[in-house]
Amino acid sequence: MIKTVVWGENVHEQTNKTVAEIYPNGMHGCIAESLNNDPEIQATTATLQEPEHGLSEARLADTDVLIWWGHAAHGDVSDEVAERVVRHVWSGMGLLLLHSAHFAKVFKLLMGTACNLTWREAGERERLWVTSRNHPIVHGLPDYFELENEEMYGEPFSVPEPLETVLISWFQGGEVFRSGLTYKRGAGNVFYFRPGHETYPTYHDANVQRVLKNAVHWAHNSAARVQQVTDAPNRPVEQSIEPLIARGAKLHEAGEDGFK
């Protein structure tokens, strides 16, 4: 069973009537409900408003894959929790970042770049093309699928070159965008997936739901979580694998050869 936590900012659902009508249980609830139709996935939810944003050390240690949706309140996510999530990704937890999560603290920390893009909110048609036919994230998809209404994201997208680009989008206004990008960070698998503007029923779409289910399976690392990934311990001479006698200028500076 792949233990998956769907993290939702849960702000628009509380303040925007349109969003509340489309997602009465929140976007996070809609995504989790879809994922739970897969017998190999056990999805629960967490939100910004919970203590530690629902992402305590114990919760993350028990999470195989974390899904992150954010938009209006990136700055309200505590640095401590964002850094905790990043450490768990380095250790082997999978991470899926959706739509405006390109500006989330966790994504910026993992990418090390500004993660900027161009955008337009006009409810235009988006056509997503599969660019890597045999990739497991797009298994079962047609060559392309369309979302009738979406927010436009356009290039340039200032992220590092991905391991693979598995989906690209064309928008009715003419722009294109790399909409499905994979990364490896430490032992963790990371996937950025573009669609998901809050005022459109994107997460009710069957093809979008398929991408998310496939991506959870792809991001899951079944190996034991790597421990102490931020440590950089000294390994003394007496612990070297081969016999070794310390030498060099550092010893002279320390006065170990009679020099000072």
N, C-alpha and C positions, 0 to 999 in steps of 0.2 A: 504494500500500500504506500503510495506517494503522499506524504503529509504536506499539504499545500495551504498556505495562508494568503488570502486575498486582502491586501491592505488598501483601504479607500480613505481618501481625505474626508469624505462625508460632509462637505461644506455646501456644495451646490444643491444637494438633495434637501438640505434644510432651509435654503434661502430662495430657491428658484422653483416656482410652481410647475413649470414645464418639465424640469428634470424629475421632480417628485412624481409626476404622473407617468413618465416613461419608466422610471425605476422606483417603484414604491418601496422596495426593500433595499434601495441604494444600488449603485453600480457594482459595488463589491458583492452585494448579495446576489445580484443577477449572475455575475461571473461565477461565484461559488456554486450556485444552484446548477448551472450548466456543467461545471466540472464534475460535480457529484453524480452526474449521469454516467460517468466513466467508472466502472467497478474497481479500477486500479488506482483511483484518486480519491483522497479524503480531504475535502476543502472546507476550511473554516475562514472566518473573517476577523479583521482588526481595523480600527479606525484611529484617526488623529486624536479624537477626544478622550480616548481611554488612557488610564495611567501608563506612562512610558509608551504612549501611542499603541498600546497592545502588543509591543514588541520587546518584552523583557528578555533578559539573557536566557532564562529557562525556555521561553516560548521559541526563540530562534534556534536554540540547541536542538529542539524537537521538530524543527521545520526542514523539510527536504527542498521545497521550492517556495519562494516568496514572490508574489505578484504585487506590483506597486502602481497605483493610479493617483496622481496629484495634479493640481492646477493652481487653485486660488491661494493656497496657504503653504507654499514651499518653505517660506521663511519661518513658519511656526513649528516646523519639525526640529526637534532639539538636535544640536550637534552631537551630543552623546549617543542618541539613538541612531542617527545616521552613521556615525563611525562604527557603532556596534554592528549594524547591518553589513557594512563593508567588510569588517573582520570576518563575519560568518561566510560571506561570499568567498573571500580568500581561502577560507577553511574548507569550502566545498559545497555550500548551500547554493542552489540554483536561484537565479533572479530574472524575472520578466518585468520589463518596464513598459508602461502603456501610455501612448499619446503624449500629454503634456509632462509626463515624468521625465522627458528629456531635460527639464530644468530642475529636477529633484536633486537635493543635496547628495543622495546616494549615487545617482548617475554621474554627476559632475566629479565626485571623488574618484569613482572608478575609471572615468574617461580621462581626467586630467586636462580637460579642455573646456571652452565656454559653452559648447553644445547649442550654439545659436542656429536659427533658421529664419526663413520668411514665412508669413502666414496671412490668411484672409478668411474671414468668417462670412460666407455667403451661401451656405447650404448647397454647394455644388456637387455634381456627381464625381465620384472617385472610382477609378478603375485600377485594381491591383493585379499586377502581372507576376506570375511565378517565374523566377529567373534561375532556379536551381531545382530542376524537376525531380531529382532523386533525393533531395534533402528531407529528412523525417519531419521537419516542421510543416512542410506543405503536402505531406502524404494525404491522398484522397481529394485534393483540390483540383478544380479544372485549371486550364491554362491561365485563366483570369477570372476574377469575379468583380462585381460592381456594388458600390454603396450609393444609393440615390442621393443622399444628403450627407455631406461631411464638411468639416473645416479643412481648408487647404494648408498644407505645409509644403514649402518649396526649398530647393537648393539655393545656395550652398548650406549644407548641414555640417557644422564645425565639430565633428567627432573624429576620433582616430579611425584609420582604415580598418574595417571589420575583418574578421576571419572569413566571413561569407555574407553576401547580400542575397537573401532568398526571395525578397519581394520588392518590387518598385511600383510606385503609384503615378498615374497620370490623372490630372484634374481637369475639369470642364473648362477652366480658364486658361489652360495650356501648360501649367507648371508640372514638373516631375519631382519625385522625391524617393529616396531610398527608405522604404517603409518596413523592411524586415532585416535586421542586422544582428549577427552573432559575434560574441566576444568570449575570450577566456581570460579570467582574472584569478590568478592563483589556481586553486583547485575548483573554482566555481565557473559554471556556464551561465552566460548572460545573453539575454535576447531583448532587443528593443523592437516593439511593434507599434506602428504609428496610429492606426485608427482609434477613435473612441471619444469624440467630442461629446460633452455631457448632454447637449440639447437634442441629440439624435439617437435613435434606437440601435446604435451600432452593435452593442453587446447582446442584442437579441438575434443578430444575423447568424445563420447556421454556419456559413463559411468562416466568420470571425471566431465563432465558438470552436470550430474544428482546429483553427490555427492555435488557439490557446491550449486546447487539450494536447495537441501534438507537441507544443512547446514545453508544456509541463513534463511530458515524458522525456523529451530531449534534454532538458536542463537538469533532470534528476541525476545526481551522482550517487550511486549505490555504495561506493567505498566509504570506509569509516572517515569521519570528519578529521581533517588535519589539525593537530593541536599546536598551540603556541606559535602561530604564524607570524606574530610581530616580534618575537624574541630574536636576539642576535648574540647568543652566548659565546664567550671566549672558550676555546678548546686548548687547554694547556699542553705544553710539550710532552709531559708524561702521559697524556692521553692520545698521542699521535699513533696512527696505525703502524707505521714503520718507525724503527729506532731513530731518534733525532736528538742532536745536541744543539742547544740554542747558541747563536752567534750573531755578530753584526754590531752596528753602531748603537743600537738601542741598549745593549749591555754595557757599553762604555759610558753612555750617559747615566746609567743607573749606578755606576761604580762597581760593577760586578767583576771587572777585570783589573781592578786597582786603578782605573782611570776615573776622573771626575769631570 
